[in-house]
Amino acid sequence: MTGRTDEVRIGIGLSSMGYLLAGLGACVAILARDLDESTARLALLSSGFAAGLVVVAVVGPRLLRSWPLPTVLRLGSLVCAAGAVLLALAPAYGVAVAGGLCIGLGGALLVLVAPLILHGPTAAARLSRVNAVASATGILAPITIGAIDSLGPTGRLAMLAAVPPLVALAVVKGRRTPQPPTVESLDRQPVQSLDMPRSRPSSTRHVAVAVGLGWLRVVLAVGIEFCFVVWAVARLLATGLPMATAALLGSAFPIGMAVGRAIGPIHWRNWSPVVPAGLLAIIGTLLVSLFDTPTAVTIGLVVAGTGVAPLYPVTLAALVATPGLNPTRLSAIGALASGTAILLTPAALAALARVADLRTAYLITLPLIAALITLTHRRTRPVRTPDHHHNLIDHQPPRIPQTD
């Protein structure tokens, strides 16, 4: 693969994965109806991507030492396509969970190789372009699911739309390109902070504390986002909307994320962008939780999405900027933080929904946002975000630094 071909292939992979992740919330609600299961029990579907992130964060570097990047890309595409088929056609609960796990594993592999394939001096611009396309594609998923469900067949069939491009990506071979720097060569690179000047190495204790706080901030940011990803459609259903309409309006949160991504982090005086973004997310959460009309909940999802959009990139940038450790290892810590958050927070919201209605359970995001704001320090300089953004839909580990 080379040049524009690289960009097109990675764009296809990430767009397909973004489409599947964006449709996950609608699929949870539809599967609950189709399989006569509770939405709380189907919360395990959100754990698939989390499990994939954790597994790939652990075995990914070893996998890349054994297999060339194009092979890992094709493997991820096939596994992700298989998961989409299982989820769309699942006749039973176990098959649906297996489909979610395959989407998670395959998607995590695609995320792993994307920044390595698009390496070089123009990597930032190229990654930004493919992730912008992936975000736009993700908005279409709830709309397509709702439209198909309103016509009679189950809306889960819309997930099959991602299968042809993923299979084509696996089958069609690109032209060979020089292999980017290996993991070993990256480990020998000196630590470079994203937004801090070079300083003397910190003590082991100070580094551990800084990394621990950075890890926790990423966990909170991702956890907030995936509460909305998984439960937005179910919340709309609770207002009395029919399934098809709720699935259509489920695109409100991805649309808000896209708006927030287009605006970018808001810098106010010397506060971290987490503060204004978190306050906006609180306003959206209150609209979603305190009001029980479809209009108010939909507006709340848009507002919450706009506020949530910058949280992950900003907290991730701060983690990777921690002096004293190699950025490659900090990137792995970020991936593990994301996986931890996706495993725990949607499941915690589901547990609350068992003892209270979903409208009340949504308030769980408020202490998460408050904790994130509390743990965010005032900065004398704005934090620069990574080259590509994470979302409900574009949940991705940070770009691995490259040298040419």
QUILINKA-V308853 format. One record per backbone hydrogen bond with DSSP energy under -1.0 kcal/mol. CO is the residue of the C=O (numbers start at 0). NH is the residue of the N-H. E is the energy in kcal/mol with one decimal. If there is no record, write none. Layout:
co=CO nh=NH e=E
co=CO nh=NH e=E
This chain:
co=1 nh=4 e=-1.7
co=2 nh=6 e=-1.4
co=3 nh=7 e=-2.4
co=4 nh=8 e=-2.5
co=5 nh=9 e=-2.6
co=6 nh=10 e=-2.4
co=7 nh=11 e=-2.3
co=8 nh=12 e=-2.2
co=9 nh=13 e=-2.8
co=10 nh=14 e=-2.1
co=11 nh=15 e=-2.2
co=12 nh=16 e=-2.2
co=13 nh=17 e=-2.7
co=14 nh=18 e=-2.2
co=15 nh=19 e=-2.0
co=16 nh=20 e=-2.5
co=17 nh=21 e=-2.3
co=18 nh=22 e=-1.5
co=20 nh=23 e=-1.0
co=22 nh=26 e=-2.2
co=23 nh=27 e=-2.1
co=24 nh=28 e=-1.6
co=25 nh=29 e=-2.3
co=26 nh=30 e=-3.2
co=27 nh=31 e=-1.8
co=28 nh=32 e=-1.3
co=29 nh=33 e=-3.2
co=30 nh=34 e=-3.0
co=31 nh=36 e=-1.3
co=37 nh=41 e=-1.4
co=39 nh=42 e=-1.2
co=41 nh=44 e=-1.9
co=42 nh=45 e=-1.2
co=43 nh=46 e=-1.3
co=44 nh=47 e=-1.3
co=46 nh=50 e=-3.1
co=47 nh=51 e=-2.4
co=48 nh=52 e=-2.4
co=49 nh=53 e=-2.3
co=50 nh=54 e=-2.8
co=51 nh=55 e=-2.8
co=52 nh=56 e=-2.4
co=53 nh=57 e=-1.4
co=54 nh=58 e=-2.9
co=55 nh=59 e=-2.5
co=58 nh=62 e=-2.5
co=59 nh=63 e=-2.4
co=60 nh=64 e=-1.1
co=61 nh=65 e=-1.0
co=62 nh=66 e=-2.4
co=67 nh=71 e=-1.8
co=68 nh=72 e=-2.5
co=69 nh=73 e=-2.2
co=70 nh=74 e=-2.4
co=71 nh=75 e=-2.6
co=72 nh=76 e=-2.0
co=73 nh=77 e=-2.3
co=74 nh=78 e=-2.5
co=75 nh=79 e=-2.2
co=76 nh=80 e=-2.3
co=77 nh=81 e=-2.5
co=78 nh=82 e=-2.0
co=79 nh=83 e=-1.9
co=80 nh=84 e=-2.0
co=81 nh=85 e=-2.3
co=82 nh=86 e=-2.4
co=83 nh=87 e=-2.2
co=84 nh=88 e=-2.1
co=91 nh=95 e=-1.8
co=92 nh=96 e=-2.2
co=93 nh=97 e=-2.2
co=94 nh=98 e=-2.2
co=95 nh=99 e=-2.2
co=96 nh=100 e=-2.2
co=97 nh=101 e=-2.3
co=98 nh=102 e=-2.2
co=99 nh=103 e=-1.9
co=100 nh=104 e=-2.7
co=101 nh=105 e=-2.8
co=102 nh=106 e=-2.5
co=103 nh=107 e=-2.2
co=104 nh=108 e=-1.8
co=105 nh=109 e=-2.0
co=106 nh=110 e=-2.4
co=107 nh=111 e=-2.0
co=108 nh=112 e=-1.9
co=109 nh=113 e=-1.8
co=112 nh=116 e=-2.6
co=113 nh=117 e=-2.2
co=119 nh=122 e=-1.6
co=121 nh=125 e=-2.2
co=122 nh=126 e=-2.9
co=123 nh=127 e=-2.1
co=124 nh=128 e=-2.0
co=125 nh=129 e=-2.2
co=126 nh=130 e=-2.1
co=127 nh=131 e=-1.9
co=128 nh=132 e=-1.9
co=129 nh=133 e=-2.0
co=130 nh=134 e=-2.1
co=131 nh=135 e=-2.0
co=132 nh=136 e=-2.3
co=133 nh=137 e=-2.0
co=134 nh=138 e=-1.2
co=139 nh=143 e=-2.9
co=140 nh=144 e=-2.6
co=141 nh=145 e=-2.5
co=142 nh=146 e=-2.3
co=143 nh=147 e=-2.4
co=144 nh=148 e=-2.3
co=145 nh=149 e=-1.8
co=153 nh=156 e=-1.7
co=154 nh=157 e=-1.9
co=155 nh=158 e=-2.0
co=156 nh=159 e=-1.7
co=157 nh=160 e=-1.6
co=158 nh=161 e=-1.4
co=159 nh=162 e=-1.4
co=161 nh=165 e=-1.4
co=162 nh=166 e=-2.7
co=163 nh=167 e=-2.7
co=164 nh=168 e=-2.1
co=165 nh=169 e=-1.5
co=166 nh=170 e=-2.2
co=167 nh=171 e=-2.7
co=181 nh=185 e=-2.0
co=182 nh=186 e=-2.1
co=185 nh=188 e=-1.5
co=202 nh=206 e=-2.5
co=203 nh=207 e=-2.4
co=204 nh=208 e=-2.4
co=205 nh=209 e=-2.5
co=206 nh=210 e=-2.8
co=207 nh=211 e=-2.4
co=208 nh=212 e=-2.5
co=209 nh=213 e=-2.4
co=210 nh=214 e=-2.9
co=211 nh=215 e=-2.1
co=212 nh=216 e=-2.2
co=213 nh=217 e=-2.0
co=214 nh=218 e=-2.3
co=215 nh=219 e=-2.4
co=216 nh=220 e=-2.4
co=217 nh=221 e=-2.7
co=218 nh=222 e=-2.4
co=219 nh=223 e=-2.3
co=220 nh=224 e=-1.7
co=221 nh=225 e=-2.5
co=222 nh=226 e=-1.5
co=223 nh=227 e=-1.1
co=224 nh=228 e=-1.9
co=225 nh=229 e=-2.2
co=226 nh=230 e=-1.6
co=227 nh=231 e=-1.5
co=230 nh=234 e=-2.1
co=231 nh=235 e=-2.0
co=232 nh=236 e=-2.4
co=233 nh=237 e=-1.7
co=235 nh=238 e=-1.2
co=235 nh=240 e=-1.1
co=236 nh=239 e=-2.0
co=241 nh=245 e=-2.5
co=242 nh=246 e=-2.6
co=243 nh=247 e=-2.0
co=244 nh=248 e=-2.7
co=245 nh=249 e=-1.0
co=247 nh=250 e=-1.4
co=248 nh=251 e=-2.1
co=250 nh=254 e=-2.4
co=251 nh=255 e=-2.3
co=252 nh=256 e=-2.4
co=253 nh=257 e=-2.5
co=254 nh=258 e=-2.3
co=255 nh=259 e=-2.6
co=256 nh=260 e=-2.4
co=257 nh=261 e=-2.1
co=258 nh=262 e=-2.3
co=259 nh=263 e=-2.4
co=267 nh=270 e=-2.2
co=269 nh=378 e=-2.3
co=271 nh=274 e=-1.7
co=272 nh=276 e=-1.9
co=273 nh=277 e=-2.8
co=274 nh=278 e=-2.2
co=275 nh=279 e=-2.0
co=276 nh=280 e=-2.2
co=277 nh=281 e=-2.1
co=278 nh=282 e=-1.9
co=279 nh=283 e=-2.1
co=280 nh=284 e=-2.4
co=281 nh=285 e=-2.4
co=282 nh=286 e=-1.9
co=283 nh=287 e=-2.1
co=284 nh=288 e=-2.3
co=285 nh=289 e=-2.8
co=292 nh=296 e=-2.4
co=293 nh=297 e=-2.5
co=294 nh=298 e=-2.5
co=295 nh=299 e=-2.5
co=296 nh=300 e=-2.2
co=297 nh=301 e=-1.9
co=298 nh=302 e=-2.6
co=299 nh=303 e=-2.9
co=300 nh=304 e=-2.4
co=301 nh=305 e=-2.1
co=302 nh=306 e=-1.9
co=303 nh=307 e=-2.9
co=304 nh=308 e=-1.9
co=307 nh=310 e=-1.6
co=309 nh=313 e=-2.2
co=310 nh=314 e=-2.3
co=311 nh=315 e=-2.7
co=312 nh=316 e=-2.3
co=313 nh=317 e=-1.9
co=314 nh=318 e=-1.8
co=315 nh=319 e=-2.6
co=316 nh=320 e=-1.6
co=318 nh=321 e=-1.6
co=325 nh=329 e=-2.0
co=326 nh=330 e=-2.4
co=327 nh=331 e=-1.7
co=328 nh=332 e=-2.1
co=329 nh=333 e=-2.1
co=330 nh=334 e=-2.1
co=331 nh=335 e=-2.3
co=332 nh=336 e=-2.1
co=333 nh=337 e=-2.2
co=334 nh=338 e=-2.4
co=335 nh=339 e=-2.4
co=336 nh=340 e=-2.3
co=337 nh=341 e=-2.3
co=338 nh=342 e=-1.8
co=339 nh=343 e=-1.9
co=340 nh=344 e=-2.2
co=343 nh=347 e=-2.3
co=344 nh=348 e=-2.4
co=345 nh=349 e=-2.2
co=346 nh=350 e=-2.3
co=347 nh=351 e=-2.1
co=348 nh=352 e=-2.1
co=351 nh=355 e=-1.8
co=356 nh=360 e=-2.3
co=357 nh=361 e=-1.9
co=359 nh=362 e=-1.7
co=360 nh=363 e=-2.2
co=361 nh=364 e=-1.8
co=362 nh=365 e=-1.4
co=363 nh=367 e=-1.1
co=364 nh=368 e=-2.6
co=365 nh=369 e=-2.7
co=366 nh=370 e=-2.5
co=367 nh=371 e=-2.2
co=368 nh=372 e=-2.5
co=369 nh=373 e=-2.4
co=370 nh=374 e=-2.2
